[in-house]
């Protein structure tokens, strides 16, 4: 998160990370966790990251929660471009950002991930959430 997005590691100091296979879940630290230590737990917190090949992909929820701290790899999109992305259409973007995951923002608010490949941007926001962004323009 720090290398790609410029989100300082200190932002995550109040959180615990749990890895199971190729997925990391994130949970806010709490004194109450010790009381739950005897329970058999299937999953805790929210899905934070997923290993895809050689890349660790942050979840939409993590980007929405922590993306405001990002100092790089952010792309501000207007309503028209957001509609196009939500419909699965790639849009041109600044190739200077470099290939890889970027944070899609609307009016400064992180919405989720995009994937930049050779100056073309595609949405990585789940379709179930993209419908909330569709709007008339």
MIDOSE-1310 file (N, C-alpha, C; in nm, 2 decimals, decimal comma, always signed):
residues 137
xxxx	+0,08/-0,12/+0,00/+0,00/+0,00/+0,00/+0,09/+0,13/+0,00; +0,20/+0,12/+0,07/+0,29/+0,23/+0,07/+0,36/+0,25/-0,06; +0,41/+0,14/-0,11/+0,49/+0,15/-0,24/+0,40/+0,19/-0,35; +0,29/+0,13/-0,37/+0,20/+0,17/-0,49/+0,12/+0,29/-0,47
xxxx	+0,06/+0,30/-0,36/-0,04/+0,41/-0,33/+0,01/+0,53/-0,24; +0,13/+0,51/-0,18/+0,18/+0,61/-0,09/+0,10/+0,62/+0,04; +0,03/+0,51/+0,08/-0,04/+0,51/+0,21/+0,06/+0,47/+0,31; +0,09/+0,56/+0,41/+0,19/+0,52/+0,51/+0,15/+0,40/+0,59
xxxx	+0,25/+0,32/+0,63/+0,22/+0,20/+0,70/+0,16/+0,23/+0,84; +0,19/+0,34/+0,89/+0,13/+0,38/+1,03/-0,02/+0,39/+1,02; -0,08/+0,41/+0,91/-0,23/+0,41/+0,89/-0,29/+0,28/+0,94; -0,21/+0,17/+0,93/-0,26/+0,03/+0,96/-0,22/-0,01/+1,10
xxxx	-0,16/+0,08/+1,18/-0,11/+0,04/+1,31/-0,22/-0,01/+1,40; -0,34/+0,03/+1,39/-0,45/-0,01/+1,48/-0,53/-0,13/+1,43; -0,47/-0,20/+1,33/-0,54/-0,31/+1,27/-0,45/-0,44/+1,28; -0,52/-0,55/+1,28/-0,46/-0,68/+1,27/-0,49/-0,75/+1,14
xxxx	-0,39/-0,82/+1,09/-0,41/-0,89/+0,96/-0,40/-1,04/+0,98; -0,49/-1,11/+0,92/-0,50/-1,26/+0,93/-0,49/-1,31/+0,79; -0,40/-1,41/+0,77/-0,39/-1,46/+0,63/-0,44/-1,61/+0,63; -0,51/-1,64/+0,53/-0,56/-1,78/+0,51/-0,54/-1,80/+0,36
xxxx	-0,45/-1,89/+0,32/-0,42/-1,92/+0,18/-0,38/-1,79/+0,11; -0,46/-1,75/+0,01/-0,42/-1,63/-0,07/-0,49/-1,50/-0,03; -0,56/-1,50/+0,08/-0,64/-1,39/+0,13/-0,59/-1,34/+0,26; -0,59/-1,21/+0,28/-0,57/-1,14/+0,41/-0,69/-1,07/+0,45
xxxx	-0,73/-1,09/+0,57/-0,84/-1,02/+0,63/-0,79/-0,92/+0,73; -0,87/-0,81/+0,75/-0,82/-0,70/+0,83/-0,93/-0,68/+0,94; -0,88/-0,66/+1,06/-0,97/-0,64/+1,18/-0,91/-0,53/+1,27; -0,99/-0,44/+1,31/-0,94/-0,34/+1,40/-0,90/-0,40/+1,54
xxxx	-0,79/-0,36/+1,59/-0,75/-0,41/+1,72/-0,85/-0,37/+1,83; -0,87/-0,46/+1,93/-0,96/-0,43/+2,04/-0,92/-0,52/+2,16; -0,94/-0,47/+2,27/-0,92/-0,54/+2,40/-1,01/-0,66/+2,41; -1,12/-0,65/+2,34/-1,23/-0,76/+2,35/-1,18/-0,88/+2,27
xxxx	-1,09/-0,88/+2,19/-1,04/-0,99/+2,11/-0,99/-1,11/+2,19; -0,93/-1,07/+2,31/-0,88/-1,18/+2,40/-0,99/-1,27/+2,45; -1,11/-1,21/+2,47/-1,22/-1,29/+2,52/-1,27/-1,39/+2,41; -1,25/-1,36/+2,28/-1,29/-1,45/+2,18/-1,19/-1,55/+2,14
xxxx	-1,07/-1,55/+2,21/-0,96/-1,64/+2,17/-0,99/-1,78/+2,18; -1,09/-1,83/+2,25/-1,12/-1,97/+2,27/-1,22/-2,02/+2,16; -1,27/-1,92/+2,08/-1,37/-1,96/+1,98/-1,30/-2,01/+1,85; -1,37/-2,11/+1,78/-1,32/-2,15/+1,65/-1,38/-2,05/+1,55
xxxx	-1,29/-1,99/+1,48/-1,33/-1,88/+1,39/-1,31/-1,92/+1,25; -1,40/-1,90/+1,16/-1,39/-1,93/+1,02/-1,33/-1,81/+0,95; -1,37/-1,69/+0,98/-1,32/-1,56/+0,92/-1,35/-1,45/+1,01; -1,26/-1,35/+1,01/-1,28/-1,23/+1,09/-1,26/-1,11/+1,01
xxxx	-1,32/-1,00/+1,05/-1,29/-0,87/+0,99/-1,35/-0,87/+0,85; -1,29/-0,78/+0,76/-1,32/-0,77/+0,62/-1,21/-0,82/+0,54; -1,25/-0,87/+0,42/-1,15/-0,91/+0,32/-1,06/-0,79/+0,29; -0,93/-0,80/+0,31/-0,85/-0,68/+0,28/-0,77/-0,69/+0,16
xxxx	-0,71/-0,81/+0,13/-0,62/-0,83/+0,02/-0,63/-0,97/-0,04; -0,60/-0,98/-0,16/-0,60/-1,12/-0,23/-0,48/-1,13/-0,32; -0,41/-1,24/-0,31/-0,29/-1,26/-0,39/-0,34/-1,31/-0,53; -0,31/-1,24/-0,63/-0,34/-1,28/-0,77/-0,21/-1,29/-0,85
xxxx	-0,17/-1,41/-0,87/-0,03/-1,43/-0,94/+0,07/-1,37/-0,85; +0,15/-1,27/-0,90/+0,25/-1,21/-0,82/+0,21/-1,08/-0,75; +0,08/-1,04/-0,77/+0,03/-0,92/-0,72/-0,06/-0,93/-0,61; -0,06/-0,84/-0,51/-0,15/-0,84/-0,40/-0,25/-0,73/-0,43
xxxx	-0,38/-0,77/-0,45/-0,48/-0,68/-0,49/-0,56/-0,64/-0,36; -0,57/-0,51/-0,33/-0,65/-0,46/-0,22/-0,80/-0,48/-0,26; -0,89/-0,50/-0,16/-1,03/-0,51/-0,19/-1,09/-0,38/-0,20; -1,21/-0,37/-0,26/-1,28/-0,25/-0,28/-1,30/-0,18/-0,14
xxxx	-1,34/-0,26/-0,05/-1,37/-0,20/+0,09/-1,25/-0,14/+0,15; -1,13/-0,20/+0,14/-1,01/-0,15/+0,19/-0,97/-0,01/+0,12; -0,99/-0,01/-0,01/-0,97/+0,11/-0,08/-1,06/+0,22/-0,04; -1,19/+0,19/-0,02/-1,28/+0,29/+0,03/-1,25/+0,34/+0,17
xxxx	-1,20/+0,25/+0,25/-1,17/+0,29/+0,39/-1,04/+0,37/+0,40; -0,93/+0,32/+0,33/-0,80/+0,38/+0,35/-0,75/+0,46/+0,23; -0,82/+0,46/+0,12/-0,77/+0,53/-0,01/-0,76/+0,68/+0,01; -0,83/+0,74/+0,11/-0,81/+0,88/+0,13/-0,67/+0,92/+0,17
xxxx	-0,60/+0,82/+0,22/-0,46/+0,85/+0,27/-0,36/+0,84/+0,15; -0,41/+0,79/+0,04/-0,31/+0,77/-0,08/-0,26/+0,90/-0,13; -0,13/+0,90/-0,16/-0,06/+1,02/-0,22/-0,02/+0,99/-0,36; -0,04/+0,87/-0,41/-0,01/+0,85/-0,56/-0,10/+0,74/-0,61
xxxx	-0,10/+0,72/-0,74/-0,18/+0,61/-0,81/-0,33/+0,63/-0,78; -0,37/+0,76/-0,79/-0,51/+0,80/-0,77/-0,55/+0,86/-0,91; -0,67/+0,82/-0,95/-0,73/+0,88/-1,07/-0,86/+0,93/-1,04; -0,88/+1,06/-1,06/-1,01/+1,13/-1,05/-1,09/+1,11/-1,18
xxxx	-1,21/+1,06/-1,16/-1,29/+1,04/-1,28/-1,42/+1,13/-1,27; -1,46/+1,18/-1,39/-1,59/+1,26/-1,39/-1,70/+1,16/-1,41; -1,82/+1,22/-1,41/-1,94/+1,13/-1,41/-1,96/+1,05/-1,54; -1,92/+1,11/-1,65/-1,93/+1,04/-1,78/-1,83/+0,92/-1,78
xxxx	-1,71/+0,95/-1,74/-1,61/+0,84/-1,74/-1,65/+0,73/-1,64; -1,70/+0,77/-1,53/-1,74/+0,67/-1,42/-1,85/+0,58/-1,48; -1,95/+0,64/-1,55/-2,05/+0,56/-1,62/-1,99/+0,46/-1,71; -1,90/+0,51/-1,79/-1,83/+0,42/-1,89/-1,76/+0,31/-1,82
xxxx	-1,69/+0,34/-1,72/-1,62/+0,23/-1,64/-1,71/+0,13/-1,58; -1,82/+0,18/-1,52/-1,92/+0,10/-1,46/-1,99/+0,00/-1,56; -1,99/+0,04/-1,69/-2,05/-0,04/-1,79/-1,94/-0,13/-1,85; -1,82/-0,13/-1,80/-1,72/-0,22/-1,85/-1,64/-0,17/-1,97
xxxx	-1,65/-0,04/-1,99/-1,58/+0,03/-2,10/-1,45/+0,09/-2,05; -1,34/+0,06/-2,12/-1,21/+0,12/-2,08/-1,21/+0,26/-2,12; -1,13/+0,34/-2,04/-1,12/+0,48/-2,08/-0,97/+0,52/-2,08; -0,92/+0,61/-2,16/-0,78/+0,65/-2,16/-0,75/+0,73/-2,03
xxxx	-0,63/+0,72/-1,98/-0,59/+0,79/-1,86/-0,44/+0,82/-1,87; -0,39/+0,89/-1,78/-0,25/+0,94/-1,78/-0,16/+0,82/-1,77; -0,08/+0,78/-1,88/+0,00/+0,67/-1,87/+0,12/+0,69/-1,78; +0,14/+0,81/-1,73/+0,25/+0,84/-1,64/+0,24/+0,77/-1,50
xxxx	+0,11/+0,73/-1,47/+0,09/+0,66/-1,35/+0,15/+0,53/-1,35; +0,16/+0,47/-1,46/+0,23/+0,34/-1,48/+0,12/+0,23/-1,47; +0,16/+0,11/-1,52/+0,07/+0,00/-1,52/+0,05/-0,05/-1,38; -0,07/-0,10/-1,35/-0,10/-0,16/-1,22/-0,23/-0,10/-1,17
xxxx	-0,26/-0,14/-1,04/-0,38/-0,09/-0,98/-0,37/+0,06/-0,94; -0,49/+0,12/-0,96/-0,50/+0,27/-0,92/-0,63/+0,28/-0,84; -0,63/+0,39/-0,76/-0,75/+0,42/-0,69/-0,84/+0,51/-0,77; -0,96/+0,47/-0,80/-1,06/+0,55/-0,87/-1,13/+0,64/-0,77
xxxx	-1,13/+0,77/-0,80/-1,19/+0,87/-0,71/-1,29/+0,95/-0,78; -1,40/+0,99/-0,72/-1,50/+1,08/-0,77/-1,51/+1,19/-0,67; -1,48/+1,32/-0,71/-1,48/+1,43/-0,62/-1,40/+1,41/-0,49; -1,28/+1,34/-0,51/-1,19/+1,32/-0,41/-1,22/+1,20/-0,32
xxxx	-1,33/+1,14/-0,34/-1,38/+1,02/-0,26/-1,33/+0,89/-0,33; -1,26/+0,81/-0,26/-1,22/+0,68/-0,32/-1,34/+0,59/-0,33; -1,35/+0,53/-0,46/-1,47/+0,44/-0,49/-1,43/+0,30/-0,49; -1,30/+0,27/-0,53/-1,25/+0,14/-0,55/-1,13/+0,14/-0,64
xxxx	-1,10/+0,02/-0,69/-0,98/+0,00/-0,78/-1,01/+0,01/-0,92; -0,91/+0,06/-0,99/-0,91/+0,05/-1,14/-0,78/-0,02/-1,18; -0,77/-0,07/-1,30/-0,65/-0,13/-1,35/-0,60/-0,06/-1,47; -0,48/+0,00/-1,46/-0,42/+0,07/-1,57/-0,33/-0,02/-1,65
xxxx	-0,35/-0,03/-1,78/-0,26/-0,10/-1,86/-0,24/-0,02/-1,99; -0,11/+0,02/-2,01/-0,07/+0,10/-2,13/-0,16/+0,22/-2,15; -0,19/+0,29/-2,05/-0,27/+0,42/-2,07/-0,42/+0,40/-2,08; -0,46/+0,28/-2,07/-0,61/+0,25/-2,07/-0,65/+0,20/-1,93
xxxx	-0,76/+0,25/-1,88/-0,81/+0,23/-1,75/-0,94/+0,15/-1,75; -0,94/+0,04/-1,67/-1,07/-0,03/-1,66/-1,10/-0,05/-1,51; -1,23/-0,06/-1,48/-1,27/-0,07/-1,34/-1,25/-0,21/-1,29; -1,22/-0,21/-1,16/-1,21/-0,34/-1,09/-1,31/-0,34/-0,98
xxxx	-1,40/-0,24/-0,98/-1,51/-0,23/-0,88/-1,61/-0,34/-0,92; -1,65/-0,42/-0,82/-1,75/-0,53/-0,85/-1,88/-0,47/-0,91; -1,93/-0,54/-1,01/-2,05/-0,49/-1,08/-2,17/-0,47/-0,98; -2,17/-0,55/-0,87/-2,28/-0,53/-0,77/-2,27/-0,39/-0,71
xxxx	-2,15/-0,33/-0,71/-2,14/-0,19/-0,65/-2,14/-0,09/-0,76; -2,10/-0,12/-0,88/-2,09/-0,03/-0,99/-2,22/+0,04/-1,02; -2,33/-0,04/-1,00/-2,46/+0,01/-1,03/-2,50/+0,14/-0,95; -2,43/+0,15/-0,83/-2,46/+0,27/-0,75/-2,40/+0,39/-0,81
xxxx	-2,30/+0,38/-0,90/-2,23/+0,49/-0,95/-2,29/+0,54/-1,09; -2,37/+0,45/-1,15/-2,44/+0,49/-1,27/-2,53/+0,61/-1,25; -2,52/+0,71/-1,33/-2,60/+0,83/-1,32/-2,62/+0,89/-1,46; -2,73/+0,96/-1,47/-2,75/+1,04/-1,59/-2,65/+1,15/-1,60
x	-2,60/+1,19/-1,71/-2,51/+1,30/-1,73/-2,55/+1,39/-1,84
